Structure formats: C-alpha cells, structure tokens
C-alpha cells in the first residue's frame, strides 16, 4: 500500500524531471512564427533556420572543438594527477586533493569573473585556447574523481605480475594499467567534453565576439524567445543521450559516472 | 621531495596559474587602497543585505524541496529491481547532463504568461487570468530545484543502498508499520546521505547564476547576478571582489561545517 504511494509520487517526480526535456520537442517542430503551445502545425523551419544561419553553425563548431581540446587537455593533466593522488605518498597530499577539487566548490561566477580579469590583461579574451584553459580547470575535478575511483578499484597484483615477468614500468603502464583503466578514461573524457560543451558562465565572460553554442543560446534567450532555441535544444538533448549511451556501453557504468 | 608527486605537477601548475592566482588576485581588489569600505558597503547597506538574504532564502528553499522530492526517488531507486533502478538512473542523469540552458529555456516555455501551464489552465477553465510564474521568485525556485535535484538523489541513493535489507525485513516480520520502518531504520541510517546531498545542493544554489538570471528576468537579484552586474555593467571591480569574497567565505563555511559533522562530501580517497 505505502509502496504504491511511493511509486506514484516518484512517477510524478520523474514527470517533473523529464517534462522540460520533452516539451522542447513539439515546440521545435512548430509552424508558428513565435512560441505557441500546442503548436498549430508542424514544420522543420526552425531546424532549417539553425542550419542556414552561419552564426549558429560557427558557434556549434567552436563549441565542438573547444570541447574536444578540453577533453584532451583535462585527460592529459588529470590522469597523472589522479595517479599521484591515489598512489603517491608525499607531503601535502590532502591539500593538493582539496585544490584539485576546488573548481567544483568555488562558484563558477567567481572563477569566471576572476579569469576574465586576468585574461583581459593577457589579451586572451575571445581566443579559443583561452576558453579551453578555462574549461579545463572546470573539467579537471571530474576527470580526477572518475579516474581516482577507477584506480581505487584497481587490482594491483596484475601490475606486479607484469613487472615480475620483466616488463618495464613504461610497458606495464601502457599495456596493463591504461588498458584496464579504459572504461574510466572513456567516461572521464566524455564528461570533460560535455562539461565544456554545455558551459555558459565562463564562456559568457571569455568568449567575446567568438560565440560558443551555449553563449549564443544564452544571448538569444535573453533577447527573444524564438523556437530556433528549441531546435538547438533538441539536438543538444540528443547529443547528450548519445554520450550517455557511449558511457554506458564503453565507459565505467552510468552510476559511477555521476559521482 | 618525494618523486611520487611528479605526475601531479603539470595539473597543479595549471590550477595555480589559471585558478588560484586569478581568484586570489581578484579578491585582492576588494581591499585596494587598504580600506575595508567595500565590505562595509556589501554588508552594511540595506539594499545589498537584501540580496544576501534573498540568496540565502532561495538556497534554503531549494535545498528543502530537493530533499522532499529527492528522498523518495533515491529511496525507490535503491530498493527496486536492477532494471527499474537503471531506468531510474537514466531519467535522473539525462536531465543532469542536459545543458542548464536548455532546461532553463524549457521552463520559460512552460511557465511564461502564454506558456504551456497558463494556456492549459485557461483552456480548461480553471483560471481566467494567467498566473505569474516567470520572472519572479516562484520561477527561479522551480527552475533551480529542477537543475539541482539530481545532486540530492545520488547521495541519498547510495546511502539507502548501504542499509542492510535484512534490518527492515526483520522489523517488518516483527510487525513494524512501514512508517515506523522508515522513521526508526531508514531515516537514521541514511542521515549521512541526506546531509551530503543537502550540503551539496545548498552550496551549489548559493553561487548559482544562469537559472536565476534567466528565470528571474532581472527581478530576482541574488548574489551571483549582482556580481555579474557589478563587473559587466557597473565595472566596479572592487565591489564585485568584496561580494565574491563574502560568497566564497559563506561557501567554504558551509563546507567546513559539513566536513566536521560528517564524512567528506567529495574526495579522491
């Protein structure tokens, strides 16, 4: 009896969670020139408007390669950091652990304003690599958490066996450790990519005239609500679904990726 | 120095140069000229105290509603069959990883004057005039609860998972009602998860920018929005820095309290 009540209330809560994701689908297909619900008819016009507008396409490409570069850089820096934090024994380990995770805790607006002040001095506003650096700082804690979780569950006897059989440290790392960590690496890389691809606050300050997709969306929402945003949103939701499926398929389970 | 720190160095350099240094540098602006006048302004003037109070109030309410909605979800996911637990995870993670902008935009579509909710209610004859739900406190609250709910569900889920199912089963066998099982077994054993989730949601709400900026429509001013205005519109860096310092201090204080009274919220260990 009370179990049924729980299931019904959870059904409603799931509805609340999914409703905003679902509502953009019909609106993106609306034939009305402005936001109207339910749509009076169906059309692809908002998708066409998106595809025909070089500004939207530019912003999309920019976000894609900034996200890709962020994922590469965050992995290159975050994986060794996670190794040091989990396996290293050195003075100040706890402090470094806190510093590595601090970008999650410090409000993004503070980081965005701070890095904006610095980059304005260094003339890095509006450059793609400036944004990559900003996004890498924000993605680093995700990478460290996911890789550290993978390393903690790691069976070190496999490495010891390889070394006992005469493998060099480099061979052990590249042929045993990293392949076994691959699910964590996939999850960490995809999470870093998505965190950059979706990031608005830092982009708002650092992107300048070179829009990223989220900044372009933010500006559009601020000015007028036009269903092009709904079309972009639908594509964004589909992209995230694909990434989640990839994480589920090749990464370290969905449940770990959320932590 | 121990060599095992070496792999950490490149990342640490990045964090020092592009994270710690800019933040400390910016916070330094707040005491430029050796005075604390900007702090006096931030914490002394009625107008700005109001902003701090708004921020605190919203964070508290968001945390409360996230707990109210998040506990049943986490509980159900932790106690159901693996198939339904996975489905539950998908429906929690999909919104979590969908852009905050997309979700905020969708809420504008739902809550607006001519939005889905008002249209539906008017056509059903329930109301004659649209209920204002956007560009006010209610809108910001709904949007933020939606964005932050997953952060509450996940720690509660892991806390409920850790409860040995034999304990509630034994209690039920001895005739305890489901309410008694919840109150005397699950609630005390999952306090840690409740605490971790609440701290996370509360701290994230304190510094939240996008959803309040868009759903508040300039009418709900909370601290993150005020900082952005001071930098981009007023170009008042010292004041923005003082506000940031206060926000940062509040954030760290909540975390420090949380670490004292429970296990760390996030750590690599």
Interface residues (C-beta under 8 A of the other chain):
Chain A: X1 X2 X3 X6 X7 X9 X10 X13 X14 X16 X17 X18 X19 X20 X21 X23 X24 X27 X35 X36 X37 X76 X77 X78 X80 X81 X82 X83 X84 X85 X86 X87 X88 X89 X90 X91 X96 X97 X99 X100 X101 X102 X103 X104 X105 X106 X107 X108 X109 X110 X111 X113 X114 X115 X116 X117 X118 X133 X134 X136 X137 X140 X144 X145 X148 X152 X194 X198 X200 X201 X205 X214 X217 X218 X221 X222 X225 X229 X230 X233 X236 X237 X240 X241 X243 X244 X254 X255 X257 X258 X259
Chain B: X1 X2 X4 X5 X6 X7 X8 X10 X11 X12 X14 X15 X18 X19 X20 X21 X22 X23 X25 X26 X27 X29 X69 X72 X73 X75 X76 X86 X88 X89 X90 X91 X92 X93 X94 X95 X96 X97 X98 X99 X100 X101 X102 X103 X104 X105 X106 X107 X108 X109 X110 X112 X114 X115 X116 X119 X146 X149 X150 X154 X178 X179 X203 X206 X207 X208 X209 X210 X214 X224 X227 X228 X231 X232 X237 X240 X244 X247 X248 X251 X252 X255 X266 X267 X268 X269
